[in-house]
Amino acid sequence: MALLSYQKIKNAKARQKEYTLSDGSGLYLRILPSGKKTFFFQNVKDGKKTKKQIGDASLISLENARKIAFDLRYNQATQPLKKTLFKDVAKDFLAHKERV
């Protein structure tokens, strides 16, 4: 798998349609027709796909984007799945209304 490099990011030109360049492990660079380049992190956990914007490639270095993607991947892997029940939400809502 070819990883992204500073040269590949710099040489990525705008096309008529949006496209992506992958760095692997969920990190990728999205290039818009306007030429804007943005880092994203995508992960699948428990069958649910999550996508988070890391930031503009002109403001965030490739090294920092990789660190942020690693942190996001680690945090998602270590967080237990929390189920939200309607009764818990209703209880919180009623408690909030009583305070107001």
DRENTORKOL-3810 file (N, C-alpha, C; in nm, 4 decimals):
REM DRENTORKOL-3810
@n.u->0.0842; n.v->-0.1167; n.w->0.0000; ca.u->0.0000; ca.v->0.0000; ca.w->0.0000; c.u->0.0893; c.v->0.1236; c.w->0.0000
@n.u->0.0611; n.v->0.2134; n.w->-0.0913; ca.u->0.1397; ca.v->0.3362; ca.w->-0.1013; c.u->0.0869; c.v->0.4389; c.w->-0.0020
@n.u->0.1729; n.v->0.4819; n.w->0.0869; ca.u->0.1351; ca.v->0.5837; ca.w->0.1840; c.u->0.1443; c.v->0.7213; c.w->0.1195
@n.u->0.0729; n.v->0.8137; n.w->0.1765; ca.u->0.0817; ca.v->0.9526; ca.w->0.1316; c.u->0.2192; c.v->1.0081; c.w->0.1643
@n.u->0.2610; n.v->1.1030; n.w->0.0855; ca.u->0.3849; ca.v->1.1752; ca.w->0.1130; c.u->0.3577; c.v->1.3232; c.w->0.0896
@n.u->0.4476; n.v->1.4063; n.w->0.1371; ca.u->0.4301; ca.v->1.5497; ca.w->0.1174; c.u->0.4253; c.v->1.5825; c.w->-0.0314
@n.u->0.5070; n.v->1.5124; n.w->-0.1106; ca.u->0.5115; ca.v->1.5360; ca.w->-0.2548; c.u->0.3806; c.v->1.4962; c.w->-0.3216
@n.u->0.3219; n.v->1.3824; n.w->-0.2813; ca.u->0.1937; ca.v->1.3393; ca.w->-0.3391; c.u->0.0828; c.v->1.4377; c.w->-0.3058
@n.u->0.0845; n.v->1.4894; n.w->-0.1839; ca.u->-0.0172; ca.v->1.5869; ca.w->-0.1427; c.u->-0.0013; c.v->1.7150; c.w->-0.2235
@n.u->0.1221; n.v->1.7599; n.w->-0.2385; ca.u->0.1488; ca.v->1.8833; ca.w->-0.3127; c.u->0.1101; c.v->1.8681; c.w->-0.4602
@n.u->0.1365; n.v->1.7508; n.w->-0.5183; ca.u->0.1105; ca.v->1.7286; ca.w->-0.6604; c.u->-0.0345; c.v->1.6915; c.w->-0.6916
@n.u->-0.1162; n.v->1.6665; n.w->-0.5902; ca.u->-0.2563; ca.v->1.6300; ca.w->-0.6134; c.u->-0.3294; c.v->1.7515; c.w->-0.6703
@n.u->-0.3800; n.v->1.7363; n.w->-0.7902; ca.u->-0.4479; ca.v->1.8459; ca.w->-0.8593; c.u->-0.5984; c.v->1.8252; c.w->-0.8565
@n.u->-0.6713; n.v->1.9350; n.w->-0.8664; ca.u->-0.8172; ca.v->1.9300; ca.w->-0.8686; c.u->-0.8641; c.v->1.8637; c.w->-0.9977
@n.u->-0.9713; n.v->1.7881; n.w->-0.9869; ca.u->-1.0356; ca.v->1.7247; ca.w->-1.1023; c.u->-1.1798; c.v->1.7733; c.w->-1.1070
@n.u->-1.2525; n.v->1.7258; n.w->-1.2091; ca.u->-1.3933; ca.v->1.7657; ca.w->-1.2186; c.u->-1.4754; c.v->1.7113; c.w->-1.1033
@n.u->-1.4386; n.v->1.5928; n.w->-1.0549; ca.u->-1.5099; ca.v->1.5321; ca.w->-0.9425; c.u->-1.4151; c.v->1.5192; c.w->-0.8237
@n.u->-1.4743; n.v->1.5191; n.w->-0.7062; ca.u->-1.3985; ca.v->1.4995; ca.w->-0.5826; c.u->-1.3364; c.v->1.3590; c.w->-0.5850
@n.u->-1.2145; n.v->1.3478; n.w->-0.5298; ca.u->-1.1506; ca.v->1.2167; ca.w->-0.5187; c.u->-1.0666; c.v->1.2117; c.w->-0.3914
@n.u->-1.0216; n.v->1.0912; n.w->-0.3564; ca.u->-0.9459; ca.v->1.0727; ca.w->-0.2326; c.u->-0.8143; c.v->1.0011; c.w->-0.2593
@n.u->-0.7185; n.v->1.0278; n.w->-0.1722; ca.u->-0.5907; ca.v->0.9563; ca.w->-0.1690; c.u->-0.5772; c.v->0.8960; c.w->-0.0298
@n.u->-0.5554; n.v->0.7661; n.w->-0.0235; ca.u->-0.5520; ca.v->0.6973; ca.w->0.1049; c.u->-0.4104; c.v->0.6913; c.w->0.1614
@n.u->-0.4020; n.v->0.7040; n.w->0.2933; ca.u->-0.2755; ca.v->0.6871; ca.w->0.3639; c.u->-0.2743; c.v->0.5524; c.w->0.4356
@n.u->-0.3878; n.v->0.4875; n.w->0.4435; ca.u->-0.3984; ca.v->0.3607; ca.w->0.5138; c.u->-0.4470; c.v->0.3811; c.w->0.6559
@n.u->-0.4991; n.v->0.2755; n.w->0.7154; ca.u->-0.5485; ca.v->0.2761; ca.w->0.8526; c.u->-0.6560; c.v->0.3820; c.w->0.8767
@n.u->-0.7343; n.v->0.4119; n.w->0.7734; ca.u->-0.8473; ca.v->0.5020; ca.w->0.7905; c.u->-0.8206; c.v->0.6479; c.w->0.7582
@n.u->-0.6957; n.v->0.6877; n.w->0.7440; ca.u->-0.6634; ca.v->0.8268; ca.w->0.7124; c.u->-0.6629; c.v->0.8452; c.w->0.5609
@n.u->-0.7292; n.v->0.9503; n.w->0.5146; ca.u->-0.7242; ca.v->0.9800; ca.w->0.3717; c.u->-0.7349; c.v->1.1300; c.w->0.3487
@n.u->-0.6950; n.v->1.1690; n.w->0.2288; ca.u->-0.6980; ca.v->1.3085; ca.w->0.1874; c.u->-0.8053; c.v->1.3233; c.w->0.0810
@n.u->-0.8985; n.v->1.4169; n.w->0.1019; ca.u->-1.0039; ca.v->1.4420; ca.w->0.0040; c.u->-0.9679; c.v->1.5689; c.w->-0.0726
@n.u->-0.9713; n.v->1.5589; n.w->-0.2064; ca.u->-0.9420; ca.v->1.6728; ca.w->-0.2921; c.u->-1.0707; c.v->1.7115; c.w->-0.3643
@n.u->-1.1150; n.v->1.8344; n.w->-0.3437; ca.u->-1.2378; ca.v->1.8858; ca.w->-0.4040; c.u->-1.2083; c.v->1.9476; c.w->-0.5414
@n.u->-1.3102; n.v->1.9626; n.w->-0.6252; ca.u->-1.2906; ca.v->2.0280; ca.w->-0.7552; c.u->-1.2346; c.v->2.1698; c.w->-0.7431
@n.u->-1.2581; n.v->2.2339; n.w->-0.6300; ca.u->-1.2042; ca.v->2.3685; ca.w->-0.6073; c.u->-1.0538; c.v->2.3658; c.w->-0.5778
@n.u->-1.0007; n.v->2.2458; n.w->-0.5496; ca.u->-0.8587; ca.v->2.2322; ca.w->-0.5180; c.u->-0.8315; c.v->2.2217; c.w->-0.3686
@n.u->-0.9343; n.v->2.2387; n.w->-0.2867; ca.u->-0.9170; ca.v->2.2299; ca.w->-0.1412; c.u->-0.8855; c.v->2.0846; c.w->-0.1021
@n.u->-0.7881; n.v->2.0699; n.w->-0.0137; ca.u->-0.7441; ca.v->1.9382; ca.w->0.0311; c.u->-0.7675; c.v->1.9267; c.w->0.1811
@n.u->-0.8390; n.v->1.8220; n.w->0.2217; ca.u->-0.8766; ca.v->1.8043; ca.w->0.3618; c.u->-0.8483; c.v->1.6620; c.w->0.4062
@n.u->-0.7905; n.v->1.6490; n.w->0.5269; ca.u->-0.7674; ca.v->1.5167; ca.w->0.5860; c.u->-0.8943; c.v->1.4690; c.w->0.6553
@n.u->-0.9241; n.v->1.3397; n.w->0.6398; ca.u->-1.0359; ca.v->1.2753; ca.w->0.7059; c.u->-0.9890; c.v->1.1440; c.w->0.7666
@n.u->-1.0616; n.v->1.1006; n.w->0.8698; ca.u->-1.0395; ca.v->0.9694; ca.w->0.9299; c.u->-1.1710; c.v->0.8935; c.w->0.9246
@n.u->-1.1648; n.v->0.7706; n.w->0.8746; ca.u->-1.2846; ca.v->0.6870; ca.w->0.8649; c.u->-1.2551; c.v->0.5539; c.w->0.9322
@n.u->-1.3520; n.v->0.5088; n.w->1.0115; ca.u->-1.3347; ca.v->0.3836; ca.w->1.0843; c.u->-1.4683; c.v->0.3110; c.w->1.0919
@n.u->-1.4623; n.v->0.1802; n.w->1.1047; ca.u->-1.5825; ca.v->0.0986; ca.w->1.1222; c.u->-1.5685; c.v->0.0239; c.w->1.2540
@n.u->-1.6680; n.v->0.0435; n.w->1.3419; ca.u->-1.6686; ca.v->-0.0269; ca.w->1.4697; c.u->-1.8094; c.v->-0.0772; c.w->1.4950
@n.u->-1.8209; n.v->-0.2043; n.w->1.5258; ca.u->-1.9500; ca.v->-0.2676; ca.w->1.5523; c.u->-2.0473; c.v->-0.2454; c.w->1.4366
@n.u->-1.9952; n.v->-0.2481; n.w->1.3142; ca.u->-2.0795; ca.v->-0.2333; ca.w->1.1965; c.u->-2.1206; c.v->-0.0912; c.w->1.1654
@n.u->-2.0757; n.v->0.0048; n.w->1.2445; ca.u->-2.1106; ca.v->0.1452; ca.w->1.2209; c.u->-1.9888; c.v->0.2191; c.w->1.1676
@n.u->-2.0102; n.v->0.2880; n.w->1.0562; ca.u->-1.9030; ca.v->0.3632; ca.w->0.9935; c.u->-1.9035; c.v->0.5054; c.w->1.0489
@n.u->-1.7874; n.v->0.5503; n.w->1.0928; ca.u->-1.7736; ca.v->0.6873; ca.w->1.1402; c.u->-1.6709; c.v->0.7594; c.w->1.0540
@n.u->-1.6974; n.v->0.8861; n.w->1.0261; ca.u->-1.6057; ca.v->0.9666; ca.w->0.9468; c.u->-1.5877; c.v->1.0990; c.w->1.0187
@n.u->-1.4623; n.v->1.1358; n.w->1.0426; ca.u->-1.4339; ca.v->1.2619; ca.w->1.1118; c.u->-1.3365; c.v->1.3440; c.w->1.0286
@n.u->-1.3662; n.v->1.4730; n.w->1.0213; ca.u->-1.2769; ca.v->1.5640; ca.w->0.9518; c.u->-1.1640; c.v->1.6018; c.w->1.0458
@n.u->-1.0412; n.v->1.5861; n.w->0.9997; ca.u->-0.9249; ca.v->1.6214; ca.w->1.0806; c.u->-0.8873; c.v->1.7668; c.w->1.0560
@n.u->-0.8845; n.v->1.8065; n.w->0.9304; ca.u->-0.8561; ca.v->1.9466; ca.w->0.9030; c.u->-0.7978; c.v->1.9701; c.w->0.7659
@n.u->-0.7806; n.v->2.0960; n.w->0.7346; ca.u->-0.7285; ca.v->2.1412; ca.w->0.6058; c.u->-0.5811; c.v->2.1017; c.w->0.5931
@n.u->-0.5445; n.v->2.0456; n.w->0.4784; ca.u->-0.4071; ca.v->1.9990; ca.w->0.4564; c.u->-0.3076; c.v->2.1143; c.w->0.4506
@n.u->-0.3560; n.v->2.2357; n.w->0.4253; ca.u->-0.2647; ca.v->2.3499; ca.w->0.4246; c.u->-0.2320; c.v->2.3972; c.w->0.5658
@n.u->-0.3132; n.v->2.3535; n.w->0.6638; ca.u->-0.2922; ca.v->2.3953; ca.w->0.8028; c.u->-0.2352; c.v->2.2847; c.w->0.8912
@n.u->-0.2612; n.v->2.1587; n.w->0.8544; ca.u->-0.2176; ca.v->2.0450; ca.w->0.9348; c.u->-0.1173; c.v->1.9629; c.w->0.8543
@n.u->-0.0041; n.v->1.9330; n.w->0.9151; ca.u->0.0967; ca.v->1.8534; ca.w->0.8452; c.u->0.0526; c.v->1.7077; c.w->0.8374
@n.u->0.1105; n.v->1.6347; n.w->0.7448; ca.u->0.0809; ca.v->1.4923; ca.w->0.7291; c.u->0.1147; c.v->1.4170; c.w->0.8574
@n.u->0.2242; n.v->1.4521; n.w->0.9199; ca.u->0.2660; ca.v->1.3882; ca.w->1.0446; c.u->0.1617; c.v->1.4086; c.w->1.1550
@n.u->0.1127; n.v->1.5318; n.w->1.1687; ca.u->0.0106; ca.v->1.5594; ca.w->1.2706; c.u->-0.1213; c.v->1.4915; c.w->1.2381
@n.u->-0.1579; n.v->1.4865; n.w->1.1108; ca.u->-0.2809; ca.v->1.4178; ca.w->1.0711; c.u->-0.2722; c.v->1.2695; c.w->1.1068
@n.u->-0.1550; n.v->1.2099; n.w->1.0881; ca.u->-0.1359; ca.v->1.0687; ca.w->1.1245; c.u->-0.1482; c.v->1.0493; c.w->1.2757
@n.u->-0.0945; n.v->1.1420; n.w->1.3528; ca.u->-0.1044; ca.v->1.1321; ca.w->1.4985; c.u->-0.2500; c.v->1.1442; c.w->1.5442
@n.u->-0.3226; n.v->1.2388; n.w->1.4860; ca.u->-0.4636; ca.v->1.2573; ca.w->1.5217; c.u->-0.5438; c.v->1.1340; c.w->1.4844
@n.u->-0.5184; n.v->1.0778; n.w->1.3655; ca.u->-0.5891; ca.v->0.9569; ca.w->1.3220; c.u->-0.5581; c.v->0.8405; c.w->1.4155
@n.u->-0.4324; n.v->0.8296; n.w->1.4603; ca.u->-0.3966; ca.v->0.7232; ca.w->1.5540; c.u->-0.4725; c.v->0.7402; c.w->1.6849
@n.u->-0.4779; n.v->0.8633; n.w->1.7356; ca.u->-0.5504; ca.v->0.8894; ca.w->1.8602; c.u->-0.6989; c.v->0.8567; c.w->1.8460
@n.u->-0.7587; n.v->0.8959; n.w->1.7343; ca.u->-0.9002; ca.v->0.8658; ca.w->1.7114; c.u->-0.9240; c.v->0.7144; c.w->1.7051
@n.u->-0.8369; n.v->0.6443; n.w->1.6351; ca.u->-0.8494; ca.v->0.4984; ca.w->1.6233; c.u->-0.8340; c.v->0.4324; c.w->1.7602
@n.u->-0.7381; n.v->0.4784; n.w->1.8390; ca.u->-0.7150; ca.v->0.4222; ca.w->1.9722; c.u->-0.8337; c.v->0.4491; c.w->2.0641
@n.u->-0.8853; n.v->0.5728; n.w->2.0627; ca.u->-0.9984; ca.v->0.6083; ca.w->2.1485; c.u->-1.1227; c.v->0.5296; c.w->2.1130
@n.u->-1.1479; n.v->0.5093; n.w->1.9836; ca.u->-1.2653; ca.v->0.4336; ca.w->1.9427; c.u->-1.2513; c.v->0.2869; c.w->1.9807
@n.u->-1.1303; n.v->0.2355; n.w->1.9797; ca.u->-1.1093; ca.v->0.0946; ca.w->2.0117; c.u->-1.1242; c.v->0.0677; c.w->2.1611
@n.u->-1.0951; n.v->0.1677; n.w->2.2439; ca.u->-1.0980; ca.v->0.1461; ca.w->2.3879; c.u->-1.2276; c.v->0.1875; c.w->2.4547
@n.u->-1.3148; n.v->0.2586; n.w->2.3817; ca.u->-1.4408; ca.v->0.3028; ca.w->2.4412; c.u->-1.5454; c.v->0.1923; c.w->2.4304
@n.u->-1.6082; n.v->0.1583; n.w->2.5415; ca.u->-1.7151; ca.v->0.0580; ca.w->2.5334; c.u->-1.8380; c.v->0.1181; c.w->2.4645
@n.u->-1.9134; n.v->0.0328; n.w->2.4006; ca.u->-2.0353; ca.v->0.0770; ca.w->2.3343; c.u->-2.1404; c.v->0.1067; c.w->2.4406
@n.u->-2.1936; n.v->0.2283; n.w->2.4398; ca.u->-2.2920; ca.v->0.2691; ca.w->2.5387; c.u->-2.4294; c.v->0.2705; c.w->2.4737
@n.u->-2.5221; n.v->0.2011; n.w->2.5362; ca.u->-2.6583; ca.v->0.2008; ca.w->2.4853; c.u->-2.7380; c.v->0.3072; c.w->2.5586
@n.u->-2.8081; n.v->0.3894; n.w->2.4828; ca.u->-2.8912; ca.v->0.4934; ca.w->2.5401; c.u->-3.0358; c.v->0.4458; c.w->2.5386
@n.u->-3.0947; n.v->0.4429; n.w->2.6548; ca.u->-3.2338; ca.v->0.4015; ca.w->2.6654; c.u->-3.3231; c.v->0.5244; c.w->2.6748
@n.u->-3.4447; n.v->0.5121; n.w->2.6237; ca.u->-3.5392; ca.v->0.6232; ca.w->2.6243; c.u->-3.5684; c.v->0.6684; c.w->2.7664
@n.u->-3.5815; n.v->0.5730; n.w->2.8585; ca.u->-3.6150; ca.v->0.6118; ca.w->2.9955; c.u->-3.5044; c.v->0.6972; c.w->3.0573
@n.u->-3.3777; n.v->0.6703; n.w->3.0224; ca.u->-3.2679; ca.v->0.7507; ca.w->3.0743; c.u->-3.2720; c.v->0.8925; c.w->3.0180
@n.u->-3.3021; n.v->0.9041; n.w->2.8905; ca.u->-3.3115; ca.v->1.0359; ca.w->2.8272; c.u->-3.4282; c.v->1.1140; c.w->2.8871
@n.u->-3.5420; n.v->1.0457; n.w->2.9061; ca.u->-3.6596; ca.v->1.1115; ca.w->2.9642; c.u->-3.6311; c.v->1.1583; c.w->3.1068
@n.u->-3.5615; n.v->1.0748; n.w->3.1845; ca.u->-3.5266; ca.v->1.1116; ca.w->3.3216; c.u->-3.4382; c.v->1.2363; c.w->3.3240
@n.u->-3.3383; n.v->1.2400; n.w->3.2352; ca.u->-3.2493; ca.v->1.3556; ca.w->3.2266; c.u->-3.3254; c.v->1.4807; c.w->3.1846
@n.u->-3.4165; n.v->1.4653; n.w->3.0907; ca.u->-3.4947; ca.v->1.5778; ca.w->3.0417; c.u->-3.5830; c.v->1.6345; c.w->3.1541
@n.u->-3.6500; n.v->1.5465; n.w->3.2258; ca.u->-3.7382; ca.v->1.5918; ca.w->3.3350; c.u->-3.6581; c.v->1.6576; c.w->3.4477
@n.u->-3.5422; n.v->1.6037; n.w->3.4773; ca.u->-3.4575; ca.v->1.6632; ca.w->3.5808; c.u->-3.4123; c.v->1.8033; c.w->3.5370
@n.u->-3.3807; n.v->1.8174; n.w->3.4113; ca.u->-3.3391; ca.v->1.9479; ca.w->3.3592; c.u->-3.4561; c.v->2.0476; c.w->3.3658
@n.u->-3.5760; n.v->2.0031; n.w->3.3305; ca.u->-3.6928; ca.v->2.0915; ca.w->3.3324; c.u->-3.7250; c.v->2.1377; c.w->3.4739
@n.u->-3.7040; n.v->2.0517; n.w->3.5728; ca.u->-3.7315; ca.v->2.0889; ca.w->3.7119; c.u->-3.6355; c.v->2.1974; c.w->3.7589
@n.u->-3.5121; n.v->2.1936; n.w->3.7115; ca.u->-3.4129; ca.v->2.2943; ca.w->3.7518; c.u->-3.4402; c.v->2.4291; c.w->3.6883
@n.u->-3.5016; n.v->2.4299; n.w->3.5724; ca.u->-3.5238; ca.v->2.5546; ca.w->3.4983; c.u->-3.6435; c.v->2.6288; c.w->3.5447
END
